[in-house]
């Protein structure tokens, strides 16, 4: 390993030198912010202390003079011991009683009962503390006679023994173990750790500093903070990997977000420092989310150059046009199954050695299997709206409230098929209630399941309620049975989130794979596959399979460190977007199709098979029947798009796009103005960036022009961290 790689860092992670600079610089910025907040707090507390004469009270309760009244000293120590005992009792009681809440079927009643339980336990602890304190006073008084309280005599030693040691022994370990479950609340606990350590330093060091030295330290500290912050900003501006590492770091992330926000001088959502990407610090009309006007000589979107007037993208042939439904059958039903976070290479159809998907493998035998299907985003919040509307996320209209959603001008399959007389239904988990209300509103029937079991409610998956594939399938079958009684065909969208991290143990199939994250992930997929098997067998045994369009796909893939990241929703690399796509079409024999396709192709495919080729409004994909049945009409150099945007403040602002073909992929970090280019024929894992060596490559120029021409929607204006 070279010295430069240690200092600057290799691909995917900053080097040791960069990490040290970021740690010191961002830590200093966070410390300054915390110090300013403390200064305000101490000023207010000082005024309150003077008003309540707390200094005099503190002197009385800490007086070691045996001739002084001892009651205040004894009462405080007895109260502290009683409070500590009751805190332990309260925690133990809550730990014993809380699991019973998970067995209450009604979530609203469970929440109400939890409030009553905590109020009851808290009240009992308060009363018990008062009683115990009175009982302990004689014992504490005898200890005072022998040892002399407070003990030890040194305030710094007392603070270290009774505050620092318990906090250091318990809190950091708890935070490391439960960081995912605590989420952003972990920040407050880390601040508590810092404050406790700060208190010890103050007690030990401040008495040794004379007044002049204190003033000197106050003058030098801001200079050191500015130097550290400037160095951190240079590192983050110069390296996307360093910027991403800092923003995702458990301790530095909040400080990175704070400094970026504080240095966003024109309030356009982007800083010109700390990797923010703003090239005009005081002009809100120029930022990475602005639309660049080609040929005006101004770089409005901070990409590094003014956009050129790129040639229009050649329109795709939309429909196959020759499909004929089996004789004697009416309009087909449609079952659209979306599963979260399944990579193509983790399935049997994708070549997994120990296939976790035997039921889907069986269904694939008489279906179209697309071996190069790519999602239009590695984030659910963009991927699902894209596939249901047939739109490229970067070309669509988006609306923004607390979250991003499709704009009113976009149409999803729910609305299109409802207008064609279909019964429309959607079965999903609570993610749709929170983040996809527009899509929910376009279905006639919706069923959104909340958590039910103890394991599911304890799962650290945020709005994603995992472990419910079986329940969702049961609800879907109930809907199909009701809909089948009508003469009108039905369209059901089913969204299953189970493979989403964190990866749970479901029992079925888990023992075959192991306990490592990727092995538990395979166990999750196996659990989903079993549920899909039940659904497919129901359709076959009820006689509906032969007249049902069955679509199975994943909304995106999953990362396991291939490019330094884990999970999903941040990149457009192959492991994040290469997904299984199985399409059963009545009357078409099963086969494998190796041409690159996108999930935005599903909508025009369904419209064609149900006989509605007249409705071609706002569709950016093409029918999957073209590459499957007429490959000579499908363009060999077709570009498959990907877009992903930041969703949390700790991620910073990012907007990444990709133009993917069978032989290569160009990835553009729009805000950083950075390109990556990979030769997929020689480098299928997309590990070696050859952009710097390929500047004269005509294919690279074509993909850059394609990206420029297709950024026609308002997605850059809707980054979720603005």
TIKOLKOL-961883 format. One line per 5 residues: number of its first residue (from 1); their letters; for each residue x, y negated, z negated of C-alpha. Coordinates in Angstrom, 3 decimals, padded with zeros to 6 digits. Example, Ala and Ser with C-alpha at 12.3 -4.5 7.8 and 13.67 -1.06 7.14 Angstrom:
<atoms>
1	as	012.300:004.500:-007.800 | 013.670:001.060:-007.140
</atoms>
This chain:
<atoms>
1	xxxxx	000.000:000.000:000.000 | 001.444:-003.384:001.000 | 001.801:-006.358:-001.320 | -000.530:-008.408:000.888 | -003.271:-005.796:000.638
6	xxxxx	-003.049:-005.935:-003.149 | -003.301:-009.713:-003.240 | -005.818:-010.293:-000.462 | -007.563:-006.947:-000.551 | -008.412:-004.277:001.950
11	xxxxx	-011.670:-003.755:003.771 | -014.718:-003.844:001.505 | -013.033:-005.166:-001.659 | -010.781:-008.092:-002.630 | -007.256:-007.420:-003.835
16	xxxxx	-006.010:-007.689:-007.405 | -004.805:-011.258:-006.911 | -008.152:-012.386:-005.535 | -010.019:-010.685:-008.366 | -007.819:-012.413:-010.940
21	xxxxx	-008.385:-015.811:-009.308 | -012.139:-015.212:-009.114 | -012.299:-013.967:-012.674 | -010.414:-016.939:-014.097 | -012.010:-019.570:-011.854
26	xxxxx	-015.632:-018.434:-012.097 | -015.177:-017.534:-015.764 | -013.966:-021.077:-016.420 | -016.996:-022.509:-014.591 | -019.348:-020.300:-016.578
31	xxxxx	-017.551:-021.251:-019.775 | -017.877:-024.953:-018.941 | -021.608:-024.602:-018.327 | -022.035:-022.640:-021.541 | -019.938:-025.185:-023.418
36	xxxxx	-022.027:-028.113:-022.171 | -025.213:-026.303:-023.169 | -023.700:-025.627:-026.588 | -022.686:-029.247:-026.994 | -026.283:-030.337:-026.467
41	xxxxx	-027.566:-027.590:-028.743 | -025.051:-028.447:-031.503 | -025.983:-032.124:-031.300 | -029.650:-031.270:-031.835 | -028.827:-028.749:-034.560
46	xxxxx	-026.562:-031.285:-036.222 | -029.382:-033.825:-036.381 | -031.739:-031.159:-037.700 | -029.140:-030.072:-040.268 | -028.745:-033.619:-041.535
51	xxxxx	-032.510:-034.001:-041.793 | -032.955:-030.737:-043.716 | -029.703:-031.128:-045.690 | -028.521:-027.732:-044.502 | -024.860:-028.510:-045.181
56	xxxxx	-025.606:-028.887:-048.886 | -027.615:-025.655:-048.827 | -024.767:-023.825:-047.059 | -022.335:-025.057:-049.690 | -024.600:-023.771:-052.488
61	xxxxx	-025.113:-020.282:-051.006 | -021.375:-019.868:-050.291 | -020.025:-021.339:-053.535 | -017.527:-018.993:-055.266 | -017.302:-021.187:-058.389
66	xxxxx	-018.541:-019.008:-061.270 | -019.640:-022.114:-063.192 | -022.025:-023.114:-060.385 | -025.585:-021.711:-060.232 | -025.397:-018.139:-058.794
71	xxxxx	-029.071:-017.675:-057.861 | -028.762:-019.161:-054.312 | -025.717:-016.938:-053.591 | -027.430:-013.792:-054.855 | -030.787:-014.466:-053.158
76	xxxxx	-029.194:-014.994:-049.706 | -027.100:-011.788:-049.899 | -030.045:-009.747:-051.125 | -032.142:-011.129:-048.259 | -029.478:-010.311:-045.670
81	xxxxx	-029.132:-006.730:-046.913 | -032.927:-006.288:-046.965 | -033.231:-007.717:-043.440 | -030.543:-005.349:-042.142 | -032.238:-002.334:-043.711
86	xxxxx	-035.655:-003.282:-042.368 | -034.223:-003.900:-038.882 | -032.904:-000.348:-038.843 | -036.261:000.970:-040.099 | -038.144:-001.061:-037.477
91	xxxxx	-035.901:000.227:-034.686 | -036.221:003.824:-035.829 | -040.022:003.583:-036.085 | -040.269:002.035:-032.604 | -037.980:004.727:-031.181
96	xxxxx	-040.196:007.463:-032.647 | -043.560:005.912:-031.735 | -042.893:004.354:-028.320 | -042.794:007.648:-026.331 | -046.415:008.296:-027.296
101	xxxxx	-047.417:005.242:-025.244 | -046.287:006.940:-022.039 | -048.986:009.572:-022.453 | -051.804:007.017:-022.425 | -053.463:007.254:-019.018
106	xxxxx	-054.813:003.680:-018.935 | -051.862:001.240:-018.418 | -053.837:-001.785:-019.706 | -054.759:000.047:-022.927 | -051.155:001.225:-023.297
111	xxxxx	-049.899:-002.372:-023.084 | -052.472:-003.566:-025.618 | -051.588:-000.728:-027.948 | -047.877:-001.535:-027.578 | -048.526:-005.145:-028.641
116	xxxxx	-050.521:-003.988:-031.681 | -047.816:-001.471:-032.537 | -045.054:-004.070:-032.467 | -047.112:-006.605:-034.405 | -047.887:-003.955:-037.003
121	xxxxx	-044.311:-002.769:-037.282 | -043.019:-006.345:-037.351 | -045.470:-007.373:-040.061 | -044.650:-004.301:-042.104 | -040.933:-004.974:-041.761
126	xxxxx	-041.398:-008.589:-042.857 | -043.396:-007.668:-045.979 | -041.052:-004.796:-046.753 | -038.076:-007.110:-046.402 | -039.443:-009.553:-048.984
131	xxxxx	-040.175:-006.754:-051.430 | -036.811:-005.071:-050.895 | -034.953:-008.379:-051.315 | -036.522:-008.914:-054.737 | -035.655:-005.353:-055.758
136	xxxxx	-032.041:-005.786:-054.634 | -031.361:-009.032:-056.522 | -030.271:-007.387:-059.825 | -027.878:-005.086:-057.949 | -026.438:-007.974:-055.926
141	xxxxx	-026.077:-010.034:-059.117 | -023.933:-007.290:-060.730 | -021.782:-007.124:-057.567 | -021.359:-010.910:-057.783 | -020.175:-010.608:-061.391
146	xxxxx	-017.508:-008.060:-060.448 | -016.290:-009.182:-057.007 | -017.429:-012.762:-056.734 | -019.636:-013.480:-053.735 | -019.357:-014.322:-050.931
151	xxxxx	-016.831:-011.586:-050.245 | -014.215:-011.611:-048.703 | -013.147:-015.096:-049.692 | -012.014:-016.137:-046.200 | -014.930:-017.351:-043.990
156	xxxxx	-013.129:-016.093:-040.868 | -012.650:-012.632:-042.419 | -016.298:-012.495:-043.513 | -017.430:-013.465:-040.011 | -015.190:-010.847:-038.434
161	xxxxx	-016.311:-008.079:-040.803 | -020.069:-008.685:-040.835 | -020.677:-010.214:-037.383 | -017.894:-009.446:-034.910 | -017.334:-005.787:-035.845
166	xxxxx	-021.030:-004.705:-035.607 | -021.576:-006.644:-032.377 | -018.351:-005.352:-030.805 | -019.161:-001.782:-031.840 | -022.724:-001.697:-030.540
171	xxxxx	-023.644:-004.366:-028.005 | -021.045:-003.971:-025.178 | -021.518:-000.193:-025.038 | -025.306:-000.615:-024.971 | -025.058:-003.172:-022.173
176	xxxxx	-022.809:-000.987:-020.022 | -025.064:002.061:-020.444 | -028.342:000.197:-019.875 | -027.278:-002.550:-017.462 | -029.622:-001.392:-014.681
181	xxxxx	-032.671:-001.168:-016.945 | -031.981:-004.580:-018.520 | -031.526:-006.292:-015.165 | -031.140:-010.064:-015.540 | -031.856:-009.817:-019.294
186	xxxxx	-028.366:-008.329:-019.669 | -026.978:-011.826:-019.052 | -028.430:-013.109:-022.335 | -026.848:-010.263:-024.282 | -023.475:-010.938:-022.657
191	xxxxx	-023.805:-014.599:-023.595 | -024.409:-013.452:-027.175 | -021.176:-011.422:-027.055 | -019.305:-014.489:-025.784 | -020.779:-016.725:-028.474
196	xxxxx	-019.827:-014.261:-031.199 | -016.260:-014.144:-029.925 | -016.202:-017.912:-029.580 | -017.278:-018.291:-033.188 | -014.355:-016.188:-034.375
201	xxxxx	-011.875:-018.161:-032.281 | -013.289:-021.404:-033.668 | -013.032:-020.262:-037.278 | -009.463:-019.081:-036.814 | -007.997:-021.758:-034.541
206	xxxxx	-009.786:-025.059:-035.166 | -008.552:-025.523:-038.774 | -004.976:-025.386:-037.441 | -005.510:-028.130:-034.850 | -004.996:-031.707:-035.898
211	xxxxx	-007.298:-034.370:-034.484 | -004.841:-035.408:-031.756 | -004.419:-031.841:-030.544 | -008.193:-031.423:-030.380 | -008.489:-034.517:-028.201
216	xxxxx	-005.683:-033.267:-025.964 | -007.416:-029.897:-025.516 | -010.643:-031.687:-024.571 | -008.765:-033.677:-021.920 | -006.831:-030.710:-020.489
221	xxxxx	-009.749:-028.224:-020.410 | -011.741:-029.946:-017.598 | -008.608:-030.173:-015.463 | -007.945:-026.458:-015.883 | -011.583:-025.699:-015.043
226	xxxxx	-011.383:-027.778:-011.856 | -008.141:-026.065:-010.788 | -009.611:-022.608:-011.450 | -012.868:-023.453:-009.709 | -011.038:-024.832:-006.681
231	xxxxx	-008.934:-021.698:-006.375 | -012.011:-019.472:-006.689 | -013.800:-021.539:-004.043 | -010.888:-021.170:-001.616 | -010.844:-017.402:-002.089
236	xxxxx	-014.615:-017.065:-001.611 | -014.648:-019.360:001.443 | -011.797:-017.407:002.992 | -013.067:-013.873:002.416 | -016.595:-012.533:002.786
241	xxxxx	-015.586:-009.417:000.841 | -014.326:-011.519:-002.083 | -017.479:-013.639:-002.060 | -019.721:-010.564:-002.042 | -017.692:-008.882:-004.800
246	xxxxx	-017.947:-011.954:-007.035 | -021.691:-012.400:-006.522 | -022.442:-008.745:-007.222 | -020.110:-008.508:-010.229 | -022.027:-007.878:-013.427
251	xxxxx	-020.240:-010.614:-015.390 | -019.192:-013.088:-012.660 | -022.395:-012.965:-010.577 | -024.408:-015.451:-012.683 | -021.461:-017.854:-012.762
256	xxxxx	-021.025:-017.568:-008.968 | -024.716:-018.301:-008.430 | -024.593:-021.252:-010.853 | -021.534:-022.834:-009.259 | -022.984:-022.456:-005.753
261	xxxxx	-026.210:-024.111:-006.820 | -024.392:-026.911:-008.626 | -022.282:-027.704:-005.546 | -025.227:-027.718:-003.122 | -025.043:-031.478:-002.863
266	xxxxx	-027.635:-031.964:-000.116 | -030.052:-029.413:-001.666 | -030.473:-027.425:001.539 | -029.962:-024.114:-000.270 | -026.275:-023.724:000.645
271	xxxxx	-023.044:-024.868:-000.908 | -020.021:-025.943:001.101 | -017.927:-024.229:-001.595 | -017.792:-020.774:-003.190 | -018.600:-018.945:000.033
276	xxxxx	-021.876:-020.810:000.545 | -021.261:-021.406:004.249 | -022.553:-025.005:004.497 | -020.434:-026.966:006.985 | -022.052:-030.339:006.187
281	xxxxx	-022.104:-030.805:002.433 | -024.206:-033.991:002.504 | -026.484:-033.374:005.509 | -029.517:-031.181:004.765 | -030.358:-030.857:008.466
286	xxxxx	-027.171:-028.867:009.028 | -026.880:-025.528:007.234 | -026.613:-021.816:007.993 | -030.411:-021.547:008.098 | -030.896:-024.382:010.612
291	xxxxx	-031.850:-023.658:014.209 | -028.924:-024.495:016.477 | -029.981:-026.536:019.522 | -027.951:-025.262:022.497 | -025.729:-027.693:024.362
296	xxxxx	-026.124:-030.807:022.143 | -022.564:-030.716:020.806 | -023.679:-030.206:017.189 | -023.160:-026.990:015.232 | -026.450:-027.134:013.305
301	xxxxx	-026.292:-023.551:012.002 | -022.632:-023.689:010.850 | -021.677:-020.761:013.077 | -018.419:-022.434:014.087 | -019.562:-023.643:017.479
306	xxxxx	-022.521:-025.180:019.236 | -024.888:-022.587:020.672 | -024.659:-022.114:024.404 | -027.710:-021.917:026.604 | -027.753:-018.135:026.778
311	xxxxx	-029.577:-016.328:029.510 | -033.005:-014.984:028.623 | -033.077:-011.405:027.396 | -034.420:-009.055:030.012 | -037.882:-007.821:029.000
316	xxxxx	-038.257:-004.119:028.307 | -040.740:-002.005:030.187 | -043.374:-001.660:027.484 | -045.373:001.491:028.270 | -044.798:004.868:029.917
321	xxxxx	-048.171:004.561:031.658 | -048.625:008.228:032.582 | -049.728:009.798:029.293 | -052.915:011.860:029.462 | -054.622:013.137:026.332
326	xxxxx	-055.473:016.861:026.164 | -058.726:017.616:027.933 | -061.829:017.647:025.778 | -060.348:015.659:022.892 | -061.523:012.256:021.784
331	xxxxx	-059.337:009.420:020.593 | -056.638:010.825:018.322 | -056.305:010.113:014.640 | -053.065:008.477:013.474 | -051.040:009.381:010.371
336	xxxxx	-048.078:007.024:009.915 | -045.777:008.197:007.082 | -043.091:005.782:005.873 | -040.606:007.121:003.316 | -038.087:004.894:001.597
341	xxxxx	-034.329:005.205:002.058 | -033.664:008.474:003.930 | -030.548:008.735:006.062 | -030.716:010.766:009.244 | -027.628:012.798:008.326
346	xxxxx	-029.197:013.984:005.051 | -032.014:015.862:006.831 | -032.135:019.214:008.578 | -032.842:017.578:011.945 | -029.814:015.357:011.315
351	xxxxx	-027.476:018.294:010.792 | -027.326:018.519:006.978 | -025.620:021.826:006.164 | -027.946:022.678:003.271 | -031.142:021.142:004.593
356	xxxxx	-033.334:019.517:001.925 | -036.140:019.154:004.503 | -037.348:022.618:005.622 | -040.980:021.498:005.990 | -040.121:018.483:008.135
361	xxxxx	-037.748:020.671:010.160 | -040.704:022.951:010.864 | -042.931:020.032:011.883 | -040.173:018.813:014.203 | -040.378:021.973:016.299
366	xxxxx	-043.491:020.772:018.149 | -042.715:017.045:017.867 | -040.468:014.468:019.483 | -037.302:014.130:017.395 | -035.312:010.940:017.998
371	xxxxx	-031.702:011.503:017.011 | -030.649:007.868:017.411 | -033.466:005.982:015.695 | -032.469:002.781:013.920 | -034.387:000.616:011.504
376	xxxxx	-034.664:-003.112:012.177 | -033.513:-003.878:008.628 | -031.955:-002.135:005.653 | -034.422:-004.029:003.441 | -037.986:-002.768:003.013
381	xxxxx	-039.363:-006.304:002.898 | -038.364:-006.779:006.570 | -038.371:-003.220:007.870 | -041.984:-002.251:007.169 | -043.537:-005.467:008.555
386	xxxxx	-041.318:-005.039:011.634 | -042.410:-001.468:012.391 | -046.095:-002.137:011.700 | -046.096:-005.190:013.980 | -043.619:-004.023:016.617
391	xxxxx	-041.567:-007.201:016.120 | -037.856:-007.872:015.859 | -037.532:-009.611:012.440 | -035.373:-012.360:013.949 | -038.009:-013.115:016.592
396	xxxxx	-041.096:-012.986:014.358 | -042.911:-015.678:012.401 | -042.675:-015.380:008.633 | -044.574:-017.077:005.823 | -043.135:-017.827:002.419
401	xxxxx	-044.669:-018.072:-001.037 | -042.791:-016.381:-003.866 | -041.701:-013.748:-001.328 | -041.520:-013.458:002.431 | -044.410:-011.983:004.415
406	xxxxx	-045.534:-011.863:008.033 | -046.940:-015.100:009.391 | -050.589:-015.431:010.399 | -049.780:-015.278:014.113 | -048.367:-011.742:013.837
411	xxxxx	-050.594:-008.678:014.177 | -049.996:-005.325:012.507 | -051.317:-001.935:013.570 | -053.912:-002.153:010.805 | -055.559:-005.180:012.388
416	xxxxx	-055.131:-003.963:015.980 | -056.660:-000.528:015.343 | -059.451:-001.920:013.193 | -060.485:-004.052:016.181 | -060.531:-000.869:018.288
421	xxxxx	-063.036:000.856:016.001 | -060.624:002.903:013.918 | -061.153:003.498:010.212 | -057.973:002.065:008.677 | -056.433:003.021:005.356
426	xxxxx	-053.213:002.502:003.459 | -051.917:004.550:000.515 | -048.821:003.161:-001.192 | -047.143:002.262:-004.480 | -047.308:-001.065:-006.284
431	xxxxx	-044.540:-002.620:-004.147 | -047.234:-003.473:-001.582 | -049.329:-005.283:-004.205 | -046.374:-007.441:-005.120 | -044.652:-008.073:-001.814
436	xxxxx	-046.868:-007.146:001.153 | -050.256:-008.652:000.438 | -050.711:-009.794:004.038 | -050.312:-006.215:005.309 | -052.632:-004.871:002.607
441	xxxxx	-055.343:-007.315:003.656 | -055.383:-005.934:007.207 | -056.476:-002.439:006.135 | -060.102:-001.558:005.486 | -059.218:000.846:002.650
446	xxxxx	-056.209:000.564:000.338 | -055.097:002.680:-002.583 | -052.084:001.468:-004.547 | -050.799:003.774:-007.285 | -049.155:002.584:-010.464
451	xxxxx	-046.801:004.563:-012.735 | -048.294:007.450:-014.632 | -045.748:009.735:-016.283 | -043.200:008.984:-018.984 | -040.352:009.680:-016.569
456	xxxxx	-041.771:007.366:-013.921 | -042.389:004.503:-016.320 | -038.855:004.833:-017.694 | -037.277:004.808:-014.241 | -035.104:001.701:-013.633
461	xxxxx	-036.531:000.920:-010.217 | -038.255:-002.417:-010.708 | -041.362:-002.762:-008.572 | -040.610:000.629:-007.024 | -042.544:003.273:-008.947
466	xxxxx	-040.827:006.537:-008.095 | -041.721:010.158:-008.641 | -045.220:010.011:-007.137 | -044.926:011.652:-003.724 | -047.319:014.418:-004.742
471	xxxxx	-049.926:012.010:-006.091 | -049.707:009.856:-002.963 | -050.202:012.892:-000.724 | -053.245:013.984:-002.748 | -054.732:010.497:-002.398
476	xxxxx	-054.018:010.591:001.345 | -055.789:013.929:001.766 | -058.813:012.560:-000.082 | -058.927:009.621:002.309 | -058.587:011.868:005.380
481	xxxxx	-061.406:014.124:004.162 | -063.722:011.132:003.744 | -062.700:009.598:007.073 | -063.046:012.901:008.963 | -066.756:012.988:008.080
486	xxxxx	-067.266:009.935:010.321 | -067.451:010.024:014.103 | -064.834:007.270:014.322 | -061.130:008.193:014.392 | -058.946:007.237:011.441
491	xxxxx	-055.584:005.532:011.046 | -053.753:006.074:007.748 | -050.433:004.552:006.710 | -048.739:006.328:003.802 | -045.739:004.757:002.028
496	xxxxx	-043.681:007.001:-000.280 | -040.888:005.405:-002.282 | -039.439:008.439:-004.101 | -035.910:008.653:-002.621 | -035.351:005.052:-003.732
501	xxxxx	-032.684:004.694:-006.405 | -032.391:005.441:-009.223 | -032.443:009.110:-008.178 | -034.659:011.140:-010.490 | -034.664:014.845:-011.222
506	xxxxx	-037.934:016.326:-010.013 | -037.190:019.955:-010.739 | -038.106:021.321:-007.327 | -034.976:021.881:-005.278 | -032.795:019.856:-007.652
511	xxxxx	-030.683:022.765:-008.788 | -029.540:023.490:-005.236 | -027.757:020.189:-004.793 | -025.962:019.101:-007.973 | -025.674:016.126:-010.306
516	xxxxx	-023.585:013.635:-008.331 | -025.533:010.587:-007.000 | -025.601:011.833:-003.395 | -026.643:015.303:-004.599 | -029.452:013.901:-006.760
521	xxxxx	-030.463:011.868:-003.717 | -030.755:015.105:-001.737 | -032.943:016.466:-004.533 | -035.222:013.436:-004.175 | -035.507:014.069:-000.430
526	xxxxx	-036.296:017.732:-001.103 | -039.118:016.692:-003.422 | -040.576:014.398:-000.753 | -040.229:017.136:001.857 | -042.284:019.523:-000.268
531	xxxxx	-045.068:016.926:-000.502 | -044.905:016.322:003.254 | -045.217:020.081:003.756 | -048.487:020.062:001.814 | -049.816:017.190:003.926
536	xxxxx	-048.831:018.774:007.251 | -050.257:022.159:006.280 | -053.515:020.496:005.277 | -053.794:018.854:008.712 | -053.085:022.158:010.459
541	xxxxx	-055.457:024.238:008.335 | -058.234:021.649:008.643 | -057.932:021.697:012.434 | -056.877:018.043:012.732 | -053.188:018.454:013.616
546	xxxxx	-053.790:018.985:017.340 | -055.680:015.679:017.604 | -053.501:013.590:015.306 | -050.536:011.392:016.112 | -048.130:012.165:013.264
551	xxxxx	-045.244:009.752:012.717 | -042.632:010.379:010.033 | -039.776:007.950:009.489 | -037.719:006.201:006.826 | -037.758:002.431:006.474
556	xxxxx	-033.945:002.358:006.193 | -030.964:004.457:005.145 | -028.776:004.456:002.026 | -025.155:003.542:001.289 | -022.768:005.671:-000.744
561	xxxxx	-019.600:003.608:-000.539 | -018.910:003.996:003.182 | -018.318:000.249:003.442 | -017.807:-000.488:-000.240 | -021.494:-000.835:-001.148
566	xxxxx	-024.205:001.349:-002.613 | -027.978:001.611:-002.164 | -029.261:-000.666:000.649 | -030.738:-004.046:001.682 | -027.458:-005.863:002.359
571	xxxxx	-025.889:-004.548:005.570 | -026.602:-003.312:009.096 | -023.982:-000.560:009.130 | -024.979:002.851:010.478 | -025.527:004.467:007.074
576	xxxxx	-028.036:001.712:006.220 | -030.153:001.885:009.381 | -029.808:005.339:011.021 | -033.012:007.121:009.992 | -035.099:010.192:010.869
581	xxxxx	-037.958:009.630:013.326 | -040.369:012.483:014.091 | -043.377:011.815:016.343 | -046.009:014.467:017.036 | -048.160:013.487:020.037
586	xxxxx	-051.128:015.669:021.060 | -050.389:017.422:024.336 | -046.614:016.748:024.381 | -044.197:019.595:023.680 | -041.491:019.150:021.072
591	xxxxx	-038.008:018.087:022.140 | -034.980:016.138:020.928 | -034.404:012.689:022.415 | -030.883:011.282:022.158 | -031.443:007.780:023.552
596	xxxxx	-031.147:004.881:021.052 | -034.560:003.644:019.869 | -035.854:001.316:017.178 | -038.636:001.631:014.644 | -040.281:-001.358:016.322
601	xxxxx	-041.017:001.118:019.156 | -043.558:003.008:017.033 | -046.318:000.377:017.382 | -046.373:000.329:021.228 | -046.176:004.142:021.205
606	xxxxx	-049.310:004.462:019.067 | -051.124:001.864:021.172 | -050.287:003.773:024.352 | -051.320:007.200:023.062 | -054.682:005.931:021.802
611	xxxxx	-055.281:004.403:025.239 | -054.825:000.697:024.546 | -052.042:-000.366:026.904 | -053.882:-003.616:027.615 | -052.882:-004.986:024.194
616	xxxxx	-049.246:-005.953:024.725 | -049.267:-009.207:022.763 | -046.103:-009.882:020.744 | -044.446:-006.484:020.995 | -040.646:-006.476:021.102
621	xxxxx	-040.176:-002.713:021.427 | -041.154:-000.155:024.047 | -043.157:003.062:023.950 | -041.123:006.026:022.745 | -042.690:008.038:025.566
626	xxxxx	-040.355:006.272:028.008 | -037.036:007.649:026.675 | -038.758:010.960:025.848 | -040.561:011.629:029.139 | -038.973:009.233:031.649
631	xxxxx	-035.397:008.619:030.453 | -034.425:007.259:033.863 | -036.738:004.285:033.187 | -035.292:003.546:029.748 | -032.311:001.141:029.946
636	xxxxx	-029.000:002.854:029.203 | -027.531:-000.266:027.627 | -030.560:-001.110:025.487 | -029.825:-003.236:022.408 | -031.389:-002.258:019.055
641	xxxxx	-031.650:-005.189:016.599 | -031.095:-005.381:012.844 | -031.606:-008.285:010.440 | -031.140:-008.476:006.674 | -031.406:-011.436:004.312
646	xxxxx	-030.550:-012.115:000.685 | -033.268:-011.289:-001.844 | -031.787:-012.152:-005.257 | -029.828:-015.188:-006.507 | -026.985:-012.950:-007.703
651	xxxxx	-026.430:-011.866:-004.087 | -025.857:-015.407:-002.906 | -027.235:-016.589:000.430 | -026.604:-014.217:003.299 | -028.154:-013.547:006.673
656	xxxxx	-026.699:-010.650:008.666 | -027.727:-009.478:012.125 | -026.588:-006.685:014.398 | -026.885:-005.807:018.070 | -026.486:-002.044:018.414
661	xxxxx	-026.109:000.040:021.568 | -025.255:003.680:022.137 | -021.539:002.859:022.448 | -020.993:-000.127:020.176 | -022.356:-002.446:017.505
666	xxxxx	-021.765:-006.156:016.937 | -022.498:-007.393:013.407 | -022.823:-011.110:012.730 | -022.697:-012.643:009.276 | -024.589:-015.763:010.285
671	xxxxx	-023.814:-017.896:007.233 | -020.119:-017.021:007.056 | -019.794:-017.283:010.847 | -018.011:-013.920:010.852 | -018.274:-011.155:013.479
676	xxxxx	-017.448:-007.449:013.311 | -017.367:-005.203:016.369 | -017.171:-001.410:016.344 | -016.658:001.112:019.139 | -019.225:003.741:018.183
681	xxxxx	-018.039:006.278:020.752 | -014.588:006.443:019.099 | -015.631:005.304:015.613 | -019.149:006.589:014.803 | -018.754:005.713:011.111
686	xxxxx	-018.053:002.059:012.000 | -014.883:001.817:009.929 | -012.437:000.005:012.233 | -013.342:-003.561:013.191 | -011.976:-004.291:016.673
691	xxxxx	-013.536:-007.728:017.158 | -010.214:-009.562:017.159 | -008.899:-007.219:019.865 | -011.995:-007.408:022.061 | -012.588:-011.121:022.624
696	xxxxx	-012.414:-010.721:026.422 | -014.637:-007.631:026.451 | -017.704:-008.288:028.666 | -019.841:-006.047:026.466 | -018.913:-008.114:023.418
701	xxxxx	-019.892:-011.284:025.276 | -023.187:-009.678:026.294 | -024.040:-008.720:022.711 | -023.097:-012.181:021.399 | -025.377:-013.741:023.993
706	xxxxx	-028.124:-011.301:023.089 | -027.907:-012.243:019.412 | -028.001:-015.932:020.278 | -031.016:-015.537:022.584 | -033.102:-013.452:020.180
711	xxxxx	-032.857:-015.676:017.108 | -036.124:-017.318:018.065 | -038.205:-016.835:014.884 | -038.091:-018.662:011.567 | -036.361:-015.962:009.500
716	xxxxx	-033.264:-018.110:008.711 | -035.574:-020.639:007.048 | -036.922:-018.022:004.639 | -033.908:-016.689:002.784 | -035.256:-015.457:-000.545
721	xx	-032.532:-017.169:-002.574 | -033.203:-020.744:-001.394
</atoms>
